């Protein structure tokens, strides 16, 4: 796939707008994709000697936002929000977003301000799997000749789970991946074991976190150690990481997982099992060999940790090259983030009594006391404690009148064709809220008094779609 000519022309226009602007503000999202997007844009502006401000925000603050700069750039957000309501004559707006747009390509016509929206969906390109916000920002960097930022564009796609459908990158993401390989920034291992923590976690720990389907090894390191020892892969006094395994040893783990999963899933899911286990892995060659930044998945998790703790600027400085002060701060944020997650999981899922309430088609928990920024992460992590055949939804209060809603599900449900991002947008809208996201990871904001209505509507909408 190549960038369509009309889209390429938009990038030329964006470059011209930036070159002719001096008072610039960037708004970007708080997740890995948004932070990578912001870092790429900030680097472009630095190299162009353009003074600028950058602010990382949640989507719910953008509708009817005040625009006070000559040029405002929105990255990884903006297409689905009313960002130009207060635009004044002569102002300039650039949007680089891959989410479903409210406005079409002709929206710019007749405006007394400059409006340029670069969204792949306008050009028939799937924004869920073929390019994300950071990728769009990278193509802008490439328009300026800054191909060396390709690895950040690739990292954003990892964080946005753009490779989860097939296990490898497709569409415009393939261009970014190849640029990163050609530049000496990236090494791709095709059809690797798709297990998180390949560089830093002991194998028995990494494997115990497998939770798309609840297995005997899920959240059970004792059982995982026993299995690995039985397979002749890991020894009591010689623990390994995934990166230290031979291909033959990886093959044994693959076979064990296929056989074990096949015993516990309904027949219609059998064909998807390899997708749960196998996928390309990505190594950043410029990072130290023993650093958690070496593995793209672990790097992206650290970016998200900063976003969840309002420390996006630390993550951005690491992306822009600070491997001393900012990296130390990043490690501290990540450590504190892991502590917060452990405490929240303990309060929701561990112990004799669970706080997970199961309905016919879904399950949910009250996340009172859990920060809104991490409730989605918690929902994903507790999949291994509950019924993997149903999505799990977490609720936590954002203010006196609002609830943050986060949904996670096993990848098997999304492979089977359920797009929960579209569904949550529809249900949230019916109760006076907003929502959206990916097929297996999405969220919404709804009025506080609409929680019960939301749950009932969502449960009803899933009738006939969930295999119990």
C-alpha positions as CSV (number, residue, x, y, z in Angstrom):
1,X,0.0,0.0,0.0
2,X,1.1,3.5,-0.8
3,X,-0.1,6.9,0.5
4,X,-2.9,7.9,-1.9
5,X,-2.1,11.0,-4.0
6,X,-4.8,13.2,-2.4
7,X,-3.5,12.3,1.0
8,X,0.1,13.0,-0.1
9,X,-1.0,16.4,-1.3
10,X,-2.5,17.1,2.2
11,X,0.9,16.4,3.7
12,X,2.5,19.0,1.4
13,X,-0.2,21.5,2.5
14,X,0.5,20.7,6.1
15,X,4.2,21.3,5.7
16,X,3.5,24.6,4.0
17,X,1.2,25.7,6.8
18,X,3.8,24.8,9.5
19,X,6.6,26.6,7.6
20,X,4.4,29.7,7.5
21,X,3.3,29.7,11.1
22,X,5.1,30.8,14.3
23,X,2.5,30.7,17.1
24,X,1.8,27.0,17.4
25,X,0.0,24.8,19.9
26,X,-0.2,21.0,19.8
27,X,-2.9,18.9,21.5
28,X,-2.3,15.2,21.6
29,X,-3.8,12.2,23.4
30,X,-2.5,10.7,26.6
31,X,-1.9,7.1,25.5
32,X,1.2,5.7,23.8
33,X,0.0,6.6,20.3
34,X,-0.8,10.1,21.4
35,X,2.5,10.6,23.2
36,X,4.5,9.3,20.2
37,X,2.4,11.6,18.0
38,X,3.3,14.5,20.2
39,X,7.0,13.6,20.3
40,X,7.2,13.4,16.5
41,X,5.4,16.8,16.0
42,X,7.5,18.4,18.7
43,X,10.7,17.1,17.0
44,X,9.6,18.5,13.7
45,X,8.9,21.9,15.2
46,X,12.2,21.9,17.1
47,X,14.1,21.2,13.9
48,X,12.2,23.9,12.0
49,X,13.1,26.3,14.8
50,X,9.4,26.8,15.6
51,X,8.6,27.7,19.2
52,X,5.5,25.7,20.3
53,X,3.4,24.5,23.2
54,X,2.3,20.9,23.6
55,X,-0.5,19.6,25.8
56,X,-1.6,16.0,26.3
57,X,-5.3,15.8,26.9
58,X,-8.3,13.4,27.2
59,X,-10.9,13.5,24.6
60,X,-13.6,14.9,26.9
61,X,-12.0,18.3,27.1
62,X,-11.9,19.0,23.3
63,X,-15.5,19.8,22.4
64,X,-15.8,23.6,21.9
65,X,-12.2,24.2,22.9
66,X,-10.9,27.8,22.9
67,X,-8.3,28.3,20.1
68,X,-5.8,31.0,21.1
69,X,-2.9,30.3,18.7
70,X,-2.2,31.1,15.0
71,X,-1.9,27.3,14.3
72,X,-3.4,24.5,16.4
73,X,-2.4,20.9,15.6
74,X,-4.4,18.0,16.9
75,X,-2.8,14.5,16.9
76,X,-4.4,11.2,17.6
77,X,-7.6,13.1,18.4
78,X,-9.7,15.9,16.9
79,X,-11.6,14.1,14.1
80,X,-14.4,13.0,16.5
81,X,-14.6,16.2,18.5
82,X,-16.0,19.7,17.9
83,X,-12.6,21.3,17.9
84,X,-13.3,24.2,15.5
85,X,-16.5,25.6,17.0
86,X,-14.6,28.7,18.3
87,X,-12.2,29.1,15.3
88,X,-11.6,32.7,14.4
89,X,-10.9,34.3,11.0
90,X,-7.3,33.7,9.9
91,X,-6.6,30.9,12.3
92,X,-5.2,27.5,11.1
93,X,-6.1,24.0,12.2
94,X,-4.3,20.7,11.3
95,X,-5.8,17.4,12.4
96,X,-3.8,14.1,12.2
97,X,-6.1,11.5,13.5
98,X,-7.1,7.9,12.6
99,X,-10.4,7.7,14.5
100,X,-13.9,7.9,12.8
101,X,-14.3,11.5,11.6
102,X,-17.3,13.7,12.1
103,X,-16.5,15.9,9.1
104,X,-15.9,15.0,5.4
105,X,-13.1,16.2,3.1
106,X,-15.2,19.1,1.8
107,X,-15.7,20.5,5.3
108,X,-12.8,23.0,4.8
109,X,-14.7,24.7,1.9
110,X,-16.0,28.2,2.6
111,X,-14.3,28.6,6.0
112,X,-12.7,31.9,6.9
113,X,-10.0,29.9,8.7
114,X,-7.6,27.2,7.4
115,X,-8.9,23.7,8.1
116,X,-6.8,20.6,7.1
117,X,-7.8,17.2,8.4
118,X,-5.6,14.2,7.5
119,X,-7.5,11.1,8.3
120,X,-6.9,7.7,6.5
121,X,-10.6,6.9,6.7
122,X,-11.3,9.8,4.2
123,X,-9.1,7.9,1.8
124,X,-10.5,4.4,2.3
125,X,-7.8,3.3,4.7
126,X,-8.7,1.4,7.9
127,X,-7.5,3.5,10.8
128,X,-7.7,0.5,13.2
129,X,-5.1,-1.7,11.6
130,X,-3.3,0.2,8.7
131,X,-2.1,3.4,10.4
132,X,-2.5,5.2,13.7
133,X,-2.0,8.8,15.0
134,X,1.8,8.4,15.4
135,X,2.0,6.9,11.9
136,X,0.2,9.9,10.4
137,X,2.6,12.2,12.2
138,X,5.6,10.2,11.0
139,X,4.5,10.7,7.4
140,X,4.4,14.4,8.1
141,X,8.0,14.1,9.4
142,X,8.9,12.2,6.3
143,X,7.5,15.1,4.2
144,X,10.2,17.2,6.0
145,X,12.8,14.6,5.3
146,X,13.0,13.3,8.9
147,X,13.0,9.5,8.1
148,X,14.9,8.9,11.4
149,X,11.6,9.3,13.3
150,X,10.3,6.1,11.8
151,X,10.9,4.0,14.9
152,X,8.6,6.3,16.9
153,X,5.9,5.8,14.3
154,X,6.3,2.1,14.7
155,X,6.2,2.3,18.5
156,X,2.9,4.2,18.3
157,X,1.4,1.4,16.2
158,X,2.5,-1.2,18.7
159,X,0.9,0.9,21.5
160,X,-2.3,1.2,19.5
161,X,-2.4,-2.6,18.9
162,X,-2.5,-2.1,15.2
163,X,-0.9,-5.5,14.7
164,X,-3.3,-7.6,16.8
165,X,-5.5,-8.7,13.9
166,X,-2.9,-10.6,11.9
167,X,0.1,-10.6,14.2
168,X,2.1,-8.3,11.9
169,X,1.8,-4.8,10.4
170,X,-0.2,-4.1,7.3
171,X,-1.1,-1.2,5.1
172,X,0.7,2.1,5.7
173,X,2.3,0.6,8.8
174,X,4.4,-1.6,6.5
175,X,6.0,1.5,5.0
176,X,6.9,2.8,8.5
177,X,8.2,-0.6,9.5
178,X,10.4,-0.8,6.4
179,X,11.8,2.7,6.9
180,X,12.7,1.8,10.5
181,X,14.4,-1.4,9.3
182,X,16.3,0.4,6.5
183,X,17.4,3.1,9.0
184,X,18.9,0.5,11.3
185,X,16.5,1.2,14.1
186,X,14.4,-1.9,14.1
187,X,14.7,-5.7,13.9
188,X,11.6,-7.8,13.3
189,X,11.4,-11.4,14.3
190,X,8.5,-12.9,12.3
191,X,6.1,-15.4,13.8
192,X,7.6,-15.2,17.3
193,X,5.8,-16.3,20.5
194,X,3.5,-13.5,21.3
195,X,4.3,-13.3,25.0
196,X,4.9,-10.0,26.8
197,X,8.1,-9.4,28.7
198,X,10.5,-11.2,26.4
199,X,13.4,-9.1,27.5
200,X,13.0,-8.5,31.2
201,X,10.6,-11.0,32.8
202,X,11.6,-14.6,33.7
203,X,9.8,-16.9,31.3
204,X,7.7,-18.5,34.0
205,X,6.4,-15.1,35.0
206,X,5.7,-13.9,31.5
207,X,3.9,-17.1,30.6
208,X,1.7,-16.9,33.7
209,X,0.2,-13.7,32.5
210,X,-1.5,-15.4,29.5
211,X,-5.1,-14.5,30.0
212,X,-7.0,-14.4,26.7
213,X,-8.2,-17.8,27.8
214,X,-8.0,-18.9,31.5
215,X,-5.6,-21.9,31.6
216,X,-4.0,-23.8,34.5
217,X,-0.9,-21.6,34.2
218,X,-2.9,-18.3,34.2
219,X,-1.9,-16.3,37.3
220,X,-0.1,-19.4,38.6
221,X,3.6,-19.2,38.5
222,X,4.0,-22.5,40.4
223,X,2.1,-24.4,37.7
224,X,4.0,-22.4,35.0
225,X,7.4,-23.4,36.4
226,X,6.2,-27.1,36.6
227,X,5.1,-27.0,32.9
228,X,8.3,-25.4,31.7
229,X,10.4,-27.9,33.6
230,X,8.4,-30.8,32.3
231,X,8.9,-29.5,28.8
232,X,12.7,-29.3,29.4
233,X,12.8,-25.6,28.8
234,X,13.4,-24.0,32.2
235,X,15.3,-25.3,35.2
236,X,14.8,-24.4,38.9
237,X,18.3,-22.9,39.2
238,X,18.6,-21.6,35.6
239,X,15.6,-19.4,34.8
240,X,15.5,-17.9,31.3
241,X,13.7,-15.1,29.5
242,X,11.8,-15.7,26.3
243,X,14.7,-14.0,24.3
244,X,17.1,-16.7,25.5
245,X,15.1,-19.6,24.1
246,X,15.9,-21.5,20.9
247,X,13.4,-21.9,18.2
248,X,12.9,-25.5,19.2
249,X,12.1,-24.5,22.8
250,X,9.7,-21.9,21.5
251,X,8.1,-24.6,19.4
252,X,7.5,-26.7,22.5
253,X,5.7,-23.8,24.3
254,X,3.6,-23.2,21.1
255,X,2.5,-26.8,21.0
256,X,1.7,-26.9,24.7
257,X,-0.5,-23.7,24.4
258,X,-2.3,-24.9,21.3
259,X,-3.1,-28.3,22.9
260,X,-4.2,-26.7,26.2
261,X,-6.3,-23.9,24.8
262,X,-8.0,-26.3,22.4
263,X,-9.3,-28.3,25.3
264,X,-11.1,-25.3,26.9
265,X,-12.5,-23.2,24.0
266,X,-15.7,-23.8,22.0
267,X,-15.0,-25.3,18.6
268,X,-15.7,-22.1,16.6
269,X,-12.6,-20.5,18.2
270,X,-10.1,-23.3,17.4
271,X,-9.1,-21.7,14.1
272,X,-8.1,-18.5,15.9
273,X,-5.8,-20.1,18.5
274,X,-2.5,-19.6,16.5
275,X,-3.3,-15.9,16.3
276,X,-3.3,-15.8,20.1
277,X,0.1,-17.3,20.4
278,X,2.1,-16.2,17.3
279,X,3.0,-12.7,16.1
280,X,6.0,-10.7,15.0
281,X,8.2,-9.2,17.7
282,X,10.0,-5.9,17.4
283,X,13.5,-5.0,18.8
284,X,14.8,-1.4,18.8
285,X,18.4,-1.8,17.9
286,X,19.6,1.6,19.2
287,X,18.6,0.8,22.8
288,X,20.8,-1.0,25.3
289,X,20.5,-4.8,25.1
290,X,19.4,-5.1,28.7
291,X,17.0,-2.2,28.7
292,X,13.2,-2.5,28.8
293,X,13.2,0.0,25.9
294,X,14.8,-2.6,23.7
295,X,11.5,-4.5,23.3
296,X,8.7,-2.5,21.5
297,X,5.9,-3.9,23.6
298,X,7.6,-3.1,26.9
299,X,8.6,0.4,25.6
300,X,4.9,1.0,24.7
301,X,3.8,-0.1,28.2
302,X,6.1,2.5,29.7
303,X,4.7,5.2,27.5
304,X,1.2,4.2,28.6
305,X,2.3,4.2,32.3
306,X,3.3,7.9,31.9
307,X,0.0,8.7,30.2
308,X,-2.0,7.1,33.0
309,X,-0.1,9.1,35.6
310,X,-0.1,12.5,33.9
311,X,3.6,12.3,33.1
312,X,3.4,12.5,29.3
313,X,6.2,15.0,29.1
314,X,8.6,12.6,30.7
315,X,7.7,10.0,28.1
316,X,8.0,12.5,25.3
317,X,11.5,13.6,26.4
318,X,12.6,9.9,26.4
319,X,11.3,9.6,22.9
320,X,13.1,12.8,21.9
321,X,16.4,11.3,23.1
322,X,16.9,12.0,26.8
323,X,18.3,8.7,28.2
324,X,19.6,10.2,31.4
325,X,17.3,12.3,33.6
326,X,14.0,11.5,31.7
327,X,14.8,7.8,31.6
328,X,15.3,7.7,35.4
329,X,12.0,9.5,35.8
330,X,10.3,7.1,33.4
331,X,11.5,4.1,35.4
332,X,10.2,5.7,38.6
333,X,6.8,6.3,37.1
334,X,6.6,2.8,35.7
335,X,7.5,1.3,39.2
336,X,4.8,3.4,40.9
337,X,2.3,2.5,38.1
338,X,2.9,-1.2,38.7
339,X,2.3,-0.7,42.4
340,X,-1.0,1.1,41.7
341,X,-2.1,-1.7,39.4
342,X,-1.3,-4.4,41.9
343,X,-3.3,-2.7,44.6
344,X,-6.3,-2.1,42.3
345,X,-6.3,-5.7,41.1
346,X,-6.2,-7.0,44.7
347,X,-9.2,-4.9,45.5
348,X,-11.2,-6.1,42.6
349,X,-10.3,-9.7,41.8
350,X,-8.1,-11.3,44.4
351,X,-9.1,-12.8,47.8
352,X,-12.0,-15.0,48.8
353,X,-14.7,-12.6,47.5
354,X,-14.6,-11.1,44.0
355,X,-16.1,-7.8,43.1
356,X,-16.8,-8.9,39.6
357,X,-20.5,-9.2,38.8
358,X,-21.4,-11.5,36.0
359,X,-24.5,-11.1,33.8
360,X,-25.8,-13.2,30.9
361,X,-23.5,-11.6,28.3
362,X,-21.0,-9.4,30.2
363,X,-19.3,-8.9,33.5
364,X,-18.5,-5.7,35.3
365,X,-16.9,-4.2,38.4
366,X,-17.2,-1.1,40.5
367,X,-13.8,0.6,40.3
368,X,-14.6,3.2,43.0
369,X,-11.2,4.5,44.3
370,X,-9.4,3.4,41.1
371,X,-8.0,6.3,39.0
372,X,-10.0,6.7,35.8
373,X,-6.7,6.6,33.9
374,X,-6.0,3.0,34.9
375,X,-9.4,1.4,35.1
376,X,-9.0,0.1,31.5
377,X,-5.7,-1.5,32.3
378,X,-7.2,-3.2,35.4
379,X,-10.1,-4.5,33.2
380,X,-7.6,-6.1,30.9
381,X,-5.5,-7.6,33.6
382,X,-8.4,-9.2,35.5
383,X,-9.5,-11.2,32.4
384,X,-7.5,-14.0,33.8
385,X,-9.6,-14.0,37.0
386,X,-13.0,-14.2,35.4
387,X,-15.0,-15.6,32.5
388,X,-12.9,-15.0,29.3
389,X,-16.0,-15.7,27.1
390,X,-17.6,-12.4,28.1
391,X,-16.2,-8.8,28.0
392,X,-15.3,-7.2,31.3
393,X,-16.3,-3.6,32.0
394,X,-14.9,-1.4,34.7
395,X,-16.6,1.8,36.1
396,X,-15.1,4.6,38.1
397,X,-16.3,8.1,38.9
398,X,-14.6,11.0,37.2
399,X,-16.4,13.8,39.0
400,X,-19.7,14.4,40.8
401,X,-21.7,13.7,37.6
402,X,-19.7,11.5,35.4
403,X,-18.4,7.9,35.0
404,X,-15.5,6.6,33.1
405,X,-16.3,3.2,31.5
406,X,-13.6,0.9,30.2
407,X,-14.1,-2.5,28.4
408,X,-11.6,-5.2,27.6
409,X,-12.2,-8.7,26.2
410,X,-10.3,-11.8,25.0
411,X,-8.9,-11.4,21.5
412,X,-10.9,-14.4,20.6
413,X,-14.1,-12.3,20.8
414,X,-12.7,-9.7,18.5
415,X,-11.4,-12.3,16.0
416,X,-14.9,-13.6,16.0
417,X,-16.2,-10.3,14.6
418,X,-17.5,-8.4,17.6
419,X,-16.3,-4.8,17.5
420,X,-16.8,-3.5,21.0
421,X,-15.5,0.0,20.2
422,X,-18.4,0.5,17.8
423,X,-20.9,-1.0,20.3
424,X,-19.8,1.1,23.2
425,X,-20.1,4.2,21.2
426,X,-23.6,3.3,20.3
427,X,-24.7,2.4,23.8
428,X,-23.0,5.4,25.4
429,X,-24.8,7.7,23.0
430,X,-28.1,6.2,23.9
431,X,-27.6,7.2,27.6
432,X,-26.3,10.6,26.8
433,X,-22.6,9.9,26.8
434,X,-19.7,9.4,24.3
435,X,-17.5,6.5,23.6
436,X,-15.5,4.5,21.1
437,X,-12.2,2.6,20.6
438,X,-10.9,-0.7,19.3
439,X,-12.6,-4.0,18.9
440,X,-11.2,-5.4,22.1
441,X,-10.2,-2.3,24.1
442,X,-12.5,0.7,24.3
443,X,-14.2,3.1,26.6
444,X,-16.8,5.7,27.3
445,X,-17.9,8.6,29.5
446,X,-21.5,8.5,30.7
447,X,-23.6,10.4,33.2
448,X,-23.3,9.0,36.7
449,X,-27.0,8.2,37.0
450,X,-27.0,6.2,33.8
451,X,-24.8,3.3,34.9
452,X,-27.7,0.8,35.3
453,X,-29.2,1.8,32.0
454,X,-25.9,1.4,30.3
455,X,-25.3,-2.1,31.7
456,X,-28.8,-3.3,30.7
457,X,-28.5,-1.9,27.2
458,X,-25.1,-3.3,26.6
459,X,-26.1,-6.7,27.9
460,X,-29.2,-6.8,25.6
461,X,-27.2,-5.7,22.6
462,X,-24.9,-8.7,23.1
463,X,-27.8,-11.2,22.9
464,X,-26.9,-13.9,20.4
465,X,-23.3,-12.6,20.0
466,X,-21.7,-14.3,23.0
467,X,-21.0,-18.0,23.2
468,X,-21.5,-19.0,26.8
